[in-house]
């Protein structure tokens, strides 16, 4: 995705305006681009280079844009306000053990922020209260009859299988409706 807002103009077969839908999204949501079009590419191989990583933020975070930077091959975002000891620990990491300690510290920090600022919600059961073994059996029987009906190749007996399927499906839907309504009435 290219656009002059975050990368230089490159003369090849691709359009430099392919990022226009993303620019429209940014304008609609009042987001600002933090990328410098004159910076080094964010992706580079022996055959090509590109500015594919685009960082956008709301106006409320623009105070931190001056301290943001992207380092090729070693991604590091330095934004004012992030715990400097964590960033220092990352930069001093030279061994896998150092990186493990950094990941543990970062995980602990994220968990602390989450418990402090995020609202906990109760987990809802994945099943509805009116679902029971009878409904399960009727659903399975209805599915089996539908499979038998649709897989029948010959017209002989197909009408009977279709009728049996429709009767079972109607019974399943009726039972489901009754149990659901009863459950809501008791709620």
C-alpha positions in Angstrom: 0.0 0.0 0.0 1.7 3.1 -1.2 1.0 6.8 -0.7 3.2 9.9 -0.6 2.1 10.6 3.1 4.3 7.8 4.4 6.7 6.8 1.6 8.5 8.3 -1.3 7.2 8.1 -4.9 8.6 5.0 -6.6 8.4 4.7 -10.4 7.3 1.2 -11.3 4.1 -0.6 -12.5 2.2 0.0 -9.2 0.3 3.1 -8.5 1.4 5.4 -5.7 -2.3 6.1 -5.0 -3.2 2.6 -3.9 -3.3 3.8 -0.3 -6.1 6.2 -0.9 -8.8 4.1 0.8 -6.6 4.0 3.9 -6.1 7.8 3.7 -9.9 8.2 3.5 -10.2 6.0 6.6 -7.6 8.2 8.4 -9.5 11.3 7.5 -12.8 9.9 8.6 -11.4 9.0 12.0 -9.2 12.0 12.4 -5.9 10.1 12.5 -2.5 11.4 11.8 0.5 9.7 10.1 3.6 9.5 12.2 5.8 8.1 9.4 8.4 10.3 7.8 8.3 9.9 3.9 12.0 10.6 3.8 12.9 7.8 6.3 14.7 4.5 5.5 12.4 1.7 4.1 10.6 -0.4 6.7 10.9 -3.5 4.5 13.9 -4.3 2.3 15.1 -7.3 0.4 17.7 -7.7 -2.4 15.0 -7.2 -5.0 12.9 -4.5 -3.5 12.3 -2.0 -0.7 9.1 -0.7 0.6 7.5 1.5 3.3 4.8 -0.9 4.2 4.6 -0.2 8.0 2.4 2.8 8.6 1.9 4.2 12.1 -1.2 6.3 12.7 -2.6 7.8 15.9 -5.2 10.2 17.1 -4.6 13.8 17.8 -4.5 13.1 21.5 -1.3 11.1 21.0 0.5 13.6 18.7 2.6 14.9 21.7 4.5 11.6 21.5 5.1 11.6 17.7 8.4 13.5 17.9 9.9 10.6 19.9 8.7 7.8 17.7 11.1 6.0 15.5 11.2 2.8 13.5 14.4 0.7 13.4 14.7 -1.6 10.4 15.1 -5.3 11.4 14.8 -4.5 15.1 11.4 -3.1 15.7 11.5 -0.6 18.6 8.9 2.1 19.2 10.0 4.7 21.7 7.1 6.7 22.8 7.3 9.2 25.6 5.7 7.8 28.7 6.6 4.1 28.3 8.5 2.8 31.3 12.1 3.7 30.4 13.5 0.8 32.4 11.8 -1.7 30.2 13.2 0.0 27.0 16.6 0.1 28.6 16.3 -3.6 29.5 15.4 -4.4 25.9 18.3 -2.5 24.5 20.7 -4.1 26.9 19.5 -7.6 26.0 22.3 -9.6 24.5 21.3 -13.2 25.3 18.1 -15.3 25.1 17.9 -15.2 28.9 18.0 -11.4 28.9 15.1 -11.4 26.4 13.2 -13.9 28.5 13.5 -11.6 31.5 12.4 -8.7 29.4 9.3 -10.6 28.1 8.4 -11.5 31.7 8.8 -7.9 32.9 6.8 -6.7 29.9 4.0 -9.3 30.5 3.8 -8.3 34.2 3.5 -4.6 33.2 0.8 -5.3 30.7 -1.1 -7.4 33.2 -0.8 -4.7 35.9 -2.1 -2.1 33.5 -5.0 -4.4 32.4 -6.1 -5.1 36.0 -5.8 -1.5 36.9 -7.7 0.0 34.0 -9.8 -2.6 32.3 -13.3 -3.5 33.5 -13.8 -7.2 34.3 -16.9 -8.8 32.9 -18.5 -12.1 34.0 -18.0 -14.9 31.6 -21.4 -16.1 30.2 -22.1 -19.7 29.7 -21.7 -20.8 26.1 -25.0 -22.6 26.2 -28.5 -21.2 26.5 -30.4 -22.2 29.6 -33.3 -23.8 27.6 -31.1 -26.2 25.6 -31.4 -29.8 26.9 -30.9 -33.4 25.7 -34.3 -33.6 24.1 -33.5 -30.6 21.8 -30.1 -32.1 21.1 -31.7 -35.4 20.0 -34.3 -33.6 17.9 -31.7 -31.5 16.2 -29.5 -34.5 15.4 -32.5 -36.5 14.1 -33.6 -33.6 11.9 -30.0 -33.3 10.5 -29.8 -37.0 9.8 -33.2 -37.0 8.0 -32.1 -34.0 6.0 -28.9 -35.7 4.9 -30.9 -38.8 3.9 -33.4 -36.7 1.9 -30.8 -34.6 0.1 -28.5 -37.6 -0.7 -31.3 -39.7 -2.2 -30.6 -39.9 -5.9 -33.8 -41.7 -7.0 -37.3 -40.2 -7.0 -38.7 -43.4 -5.5 -38.9 -42.7 -1.8 -37.5 -39.2 -2.0 -40.9 -37.6 -1.2 -41.3 -39.8 1.8 -37.9 -38.8 3.1 -38.7 -35.2 2.5 -41.9 -35.5 4.4 -40.2 -37.2 7.3 -37.6 -34.5 7.4 -40.1 -31.7 7.4 -42.2 -33.3 10.2 -39.1 -33.8 12.4 -37.8 -30.2 11.6 -41.2 -28.8 12.5 -41.3 -30.7 15.8 -37.7 -29.5 16.6 -38.6 -25.9 15.9 -41.8 -26.1 17.9 -40.1 -27.7 20.9 -37.3 -25.2 20.7 -39.7 -22.3 20.6 -41.7 -23.6 23.6 -38.7 -24.2 25.8 -37.1 -20.8 24.9 -40.3 -18.9 25.6 -40.8 -20.8 28.9 -37.2 -20.0 29.9 -37.7 -16.3 29.2 -41.0 -16.3 31.1 -39.2 -17.7 34.1 -36.3 -15.3 33.8 
